[in-house]
Amino acid sequence: MYYRWIDTEMPDWAVTEIHERGRRAWASLDLEERHEKAEAKEKAADKKEWEEYYVKQRAFIDEMKRKNQEEKLRLEEVYRQREQPREAERDRKRERARATKAAEEASDGKGKYPRWTQ
């Protein structure tokens, strides 16, 4: 609000009113700036906190994946070790069956019963 004074002197109440308005304007501007800075600082802190949380979660997930991979490799090794004797036994039985079949084919039907009865 502007006042037009005819003479150059202003009353005391007008001077105090002008000073008071200026002080209030600067105070509100300062308060606004402080709020903005505090808000920006809080946002930055929240962002940093979320980034740290994300990094920790990522590290935890990577660690779990690594442990799962190690466990998988260990179980595969255990299964392979258990399977080796079984496979060796199967090979032995297959070889024995092949040998028996070959011996049977080589015998030309000479066996317990004469050929004509078979």
Backbone as CSV, one residue per row, in Angstrom:
resi,resn,N_x,N_y,N_z,CA_x,CA_y,CA_z,C_x,C_y,C_z
1,MET,0.837,-1.154,0.000,0.000,0.000,0.000,0.900,1.242,0.000
2,TYR,0.614,2.118,-0.896,1.441,3.301,-1.018,0.680,4.514,-0.500
3,TYR,1.424,5.372,0.154,0.853,6.625,0.644,1.532,7.776,-0.073
4,ARG,0.767,8.769,-0.349,1.348,9.956,-0.966,1.290,11.057,0.086
5,TRP,2.464,11.538,0.378,2.533,12.587,1.399,2.822,13.917,0.739
6,ILE,2.159,14.857,1.209,2.338,16.192,0.648,3.648,16.781,1.151
7,ASP,3.877,16.634,2.380,5.150,17.121,2.893,6.111,15.944,2.991
8,THR,7.352,16.212,3.264,8.367,15.156,3.272,8.410,14.386,4.571
9,GLU,7.760,14.863,5.550,7.785,14.168,6.832,6.614,13.212,6.924
10,MET,6.927,12.030,7.471,5.872,11.054,7.690,5.632,10.921,9.178
11,PRO,4.421,10.597,9.548,4.176,10.384,10.969,4.878,9.122,11.447
12,ASP,5.086,9.043,12.735,5.794,7.897,13.314,5.068,6.572,13.042
13,TRP,3.750,6.608,13.107,3.018,5.355,12.880,3.226,4.841,11.462
14,ALA,3.363,5.726,10.482,3.582,5.320,9.096,4.976,4.723,8.938
15,VAL,5.956,5.340,9.575,7.331,4.827,9.501,7.399,3.439,10.129
16,THR,6.805,3.298,11.311,6.821,1.965,11.962,6.053,0.949,11.131
17,GLU,4.961,1.356,10.516,4.186,0.426,9.675,5.014,-0.034,8.480
18,ILE,5.718,0.887,7.859,6.556,0.536,6.705,7.688,-0.395,7.135
19,HIS,8.339,-0.062,8.239,9.423,-0.926,8.733,8.886,-2.308,9.119
20,GLU,7.741,-2.339,9.739,7.140,-3.601,10.168,6.772,-4.478,8.964
21,ARG,6.206,-3.875,7.943,5.869,-4.631,6.720,7.129,-5.186,6.059
22,GLY,8.152,-4.370,5.987,9.416,-4.845,5.411,10.001,-5.999,6.212
23,ARG,9.977,-5.841,7.540,10.510,-6.903,8.400,9.713,-8.192,8.221
24,ARG,8.367,-8.077,8.163,7.522,-9.265,7.982,7.773,-9.918,6.621
25,ALA,7.945,-9.098,5.588,8.209,-9.640,4.247,9.522,-10.418,4.236
26,TRP,10.562,-9.823,4.820,11.847,-10.523,4.865,11.774,-11.764,5.748
27,ALA,11.048,-11.687,6.839,10.913,-12.840,7.733,10.185,-13.978,7.037
28,SER,9.110,-13.657,6.314,8.379,-14.719,5.613,9.232,-15.315,4.483
29,LEU,9.988,-14.455,3.792,10.880,-14.955,2.744,11.958,-15.869,3.340
30,ASP,12.534,-15.433,4.459,13.549,-16.239,5.135,12.961,-17.569,5.606
31,LEU,11.763,-17.524,6.165,11.100,-18.743,6.632,10.822,-19.689,5.466
32,GLU,10.380,-19.143,4.349,10.124,-19.939,3.152,11.406,-20.627,2.676
33,GLU,12.486,-19.844,2.630,13.769,-20.407,2.192,14.232,-21.505,3.141
34,ARG,14.061,-21.285,4.439,14.456,-22.312,5.416,13.646,-23.587,5.235
35,HIS,12.333,-23.409,4.994,11.481,-24.583,4.765,11.918,-25.348,3.516
36,GLU,12.213,-24.597,2.448,12.655,-25.231,1.206,13.966,-25.989,1.410
37,LYS,14.911,-25.352,2.116,16.197,-26.009,2.385,16.011,-27.259,3.235
38,ALA,15.162,-27.143,4.269,14.918,-28.298,5.145,14.250,-29.425,4.366
39,GLU,13.309,-29.061,3.493,12.628,-30.063,2.678,13.606,-30.735,1.722
40,ALA,14.457,-29.955,1.081,15.448,-30.504,0.158,16.423,-31.405,0.909
41,LYS,16.830,-30.967,2.103,17.747,-31.767,2.904,17.091,-33.086,3.317
42,GLU,15.817,-33.025,3.691,15.090,-34.229,4.089,14.930,-35.187,2.906
43,LYS,14.614,-34.624,1.735,14.489,-35.458,0.541,15.818,-36.126,0.206
44,ALA,16.898,-35.367,0.318,18.224,-35.922,0.038,18.555,-37.037,1.035
45,ALA,18.214,-36.816,2.295,18.472,-37.836,3.311,17.636,-39.084,3.037
46,ASP,16.361,-38.902,2.666,15.503,-40.039,2.338,16.046,-40.798,1.129
47,LYS,16.473,-40.037,0.132,17.009,-40.666,-1.081,18.264,-41.461,-0.746
48,LYS,19.132,-40.875,0.065,20.357,-41.562,0.462,20.019,-42.820,1.259
49,GLU,19.042,-42.706,2.159,18.635,-43.853,2.969,18.084,-44.974,2.079
50,TRP,17.256,-44.613,1.090,16.717,-45.620,0.178,17.819,-46.246,-0.677
51,GLU,18.768,-45.434,-1.105,19.876,-45.975,-1.896,20.691,-46.959,-1.071
52,GLU,20.964,-46.610,0.193,21.699,-47.524,1.067,20.910,-48.814,1.281
53,TYR,19.601,-48.688,1.483,18.745,-49.857,1.658,18.786,-50.732,0.408
54,TYR,18.695,-50.098,-0.764,18.723,-50.830,-2.019,20.052,-51.564,-2.190
55,VAL,21.146,-50.888,-1.869,22.472,-51.511,-1.995,22.576,-52.715,-1.056
56,LYS,22.080,-52.554,0.180,22.115,-53.669,1.136,21.268,-54.834,0.650
57,GLN,20.071,-54.520,0.135,19.194,-55.582,-0.370,19.834,-56.279,-1.575
58,ARG,20.448,-55.502,-2.446,21.099,-56.072,-3.625,22.242,-56.997,-3.194
59,ALA,23.032,-56.561,-2.209,24.132,-57.376,-1.708,23.588,-58.660,-1.080
60,PHE,22.493,-58.539,-0.339,21.887,-59.713,0.292,21.400,-60.700,-0.767
61,ILE,20.745,-60.188,-1.798,20.243,-61.050,-2.872,21.397,-61.727,-3.598
62,ASP,22.453,-60.961,-3.892,23.616,-61.543,-4.554,24.255,-62.630,-3.701
63,GLU,24.331,-62.384,-2.395,24.894,-63.376,-1.471,24.036,-64.640,-1.464
64,MET,22.717,-64.470,-1.460,21.817,-65.629,-1.457,21.960,-66.409,-2.763
65,LYS,22.080,-65.700,-3.880,22.273,-66.376,-5.168,23.582,-67.170,-5.164
66,ARG,24.624,-66.545,-4.618,25.919,-67.229,-4.565,25.828,-68.479,-3.691
67,LYS,25.174,-68.357,-2.536,25.019,-69.508,-1.652,24.193,-70.606,-2.310
68,ASN,23.117,-70.210,-3.000,22.291,-71.196,-3.699,23.090,-71.900,-4.789
69,GLN,23.911,-71.147,-5.499,24.741,-71.745,-6.554,25.737,-72.731,-5.943
70,GLU,26.374,-72.322,-4.832,27.316,-73.225,-4.164,26.613,-74.491,-3.679
71,GLU,25.423,-74.331,-3.118,24.652,-75.484,-2.636,24.275,-76.396,-3.799
72,LYS,23.892,-75.794,-4.910,23.537,-76.573,-6.090,24.743,-77.376,-6.583
73,LEU,25.909,-76.731,-6.647,27.114,-77.431,-7.086,27.483,-78.559,-6.121
74,ARG,27.332,-78.293,-4.825,27.644,-79.311,-3.826,26.696,-80.502,-3.967
75,LEU,25.418,-80.244,-4.159,24.450,-81.338,-4.323,24.707,-82.120,-5.610
76,GLU,25.059,-81.409,-6.672,25.391,-82.108,-7.920,26.575,-83.039,-7.720
77,GLU,27.575,-82.572,-6.973,28.741,-83.410,-6.688,28.345,-84.635,-5.862
78,VAL,27.486,-84.428,-4.870,27.035,-85.554,-4.038,26.264,-86.559,-4.897
79,TYR,25.356,-86.057,-5.750,24.593,-86.958,-6.619,25.513,-87.701,-7.583
80,ARG,26.502,-86.999,-8.116,27.446,-87.638,-9.032,28.223,-88.737,-8.312
81,GLN,28.649,-88.460,-7.091,29.385,-89.475,-6.332,28.503,-90.676,-6.013
82,ARG,27.234,-90.424,-5.727,26.317,-91.544,-5.460,26.005,-92.317,-6.731
83,GLU,25.972,-91.608,-7.854,25.601,-92.235,-9.114,26.739,-93.067,-9.703
84,GLN,27.983,-92.728,-9.426,29.111,-93.456,-10.005,29.087,-94.950,-9.684
85,PRO,28.921,-95.366,-8.422,28.873,-96.815,-8.167,27.677,-97.481,-8.840
86,ARG,26.549,-96.793,-8.875,25.374,-97.358,-9.537,25.619,-97.555,-11.027
87,GLU,26.209,-96.524,-11.630,26.504,-96.615,-13.069,27.521,-97.726,-13.344
88,ALA,28.510,-97.853,-12.465,29.494,-98.931,-12.635,28.805,-100.295,-12.525
89,GLU,27.891,-100.437,-11.582,27.145,-101.701,-11.429,26.288,-101.963,-12.662
90,ARG,25.625,-100.937,-13.181,24.821,-101.098,-14.400,25.691,-101.514,-15.573
91,ASP,26.861,-100.885,-15.729,27.770,-101.260,-16.819,28.217,-102.720,-16.687
92,ARG,28.514,-103.109,-15.446,28.930,-104.494,-15.218,27.806,-105.461,-15.608
93,LYS,26.581,-105.146,-15.233,25.436,-106.003,-15.571,25.179,-106.011,-17.071
94,ARG,25.305,-104.868,-17.737,25.124,-104.814,-19.196,26.171,-105.665,-19.910
95,GLU,27.403,-105.531,-19.447,28.480,-106.327,-20.054,28.230,-107.814,-19.854
96,ARG,27.799,-108.170,-18.680,27.494,-109.577,-18.381,26.345,-110.069,-19.269
97,ALA,25.298,-109.232,-19.457,24.183,-109.611,-20.329,24.650,-109.738,-21.768
98,ARG,25.512,-108.824,-22.233,26.057,-108.927,-23.595,26.860,-110.215,-23.779
99,ALA,27.682,-110.495,-22.778,28.501,-111.725,-22.861,27.611,-112.958,-22.874
100,THR,26.580,-112.963,-22.076,25.666,-114.108,-22.032,24.938,-114.249,-23.357
101,LYS,24.482,-113.139,-23.922,23.783,-113.173,-25.194,24.711,-113.650,-26.309
102,ALA,25.953,-113.153,-26.304,26.921,-113.573,-27.319,27.211,-115.061,-27.191
103,ALA,27.352,-115.557,-25.965,27.620,-116.980,-25.754,26.431,-117.810,-26.204
104,GLU,25.239,-117.323,-25.976,24.035,-118.048,-26.375,23.924,-118.112,-27.885
105,GLU,24.235,-117.004,-28.572,24.185,-116.988,-30.039,25.276,-117.871,-30.632
106,ALA,26.409,-117.929,-29.976,27.534,-118.724,-30.491,27.313,-120.224,-30.269
107,SER,26.412,-120.593,-29.409,26.237,-122.015,-29.098,25.496,-122.770,-30.187
108,ASP,24.949,-122.108,-31.169,24.255,-122.728,-32.297,23.110,-123.629,-31.856
109,GLY,22.461,-123.306,-30.845,21.306,-124.073,-30.425,21.640,-125.370,-29.733
110,LYS,22.928,-125.586,-29.471,23.281,-126.816,-28.764,23.034,-126.561,-27.288
111,GLY,22.078,-127.227,-26.780,21.765,-127.000,-25.399,21.190,-128.254,-24.784
112,LYS,20.414,-128.111,-23.839,19.830,-129.234,-23.097,18.907,-130.045,-23.990
113,TYR,18.128,-129.355,-24.821,17.166,-130.049,-25.687,17.678,-130.085,-27.118
114,PRO,17.335,-131.096,-27.841,17.745,-131.166,-29.243,17.089,-130.040,-30.050
115,ARG,17.695,-129.726,-31.166,17.238,-128.589,-31.971,15.834,-128.802,-32.465
116,TRP,15.473,-130.024,-32.841,14.157,-130.280,-33.437,13.031,-130.109,-32.433
117,THR,13.312,-130.121,-31.133,12.248,-129.952,-30.151,12.043,-128.501,-29.777
118,GLN,12.926,-127.693,-30.167,12.821,-126.283,-29.763,11.832,-125.522,-30.596
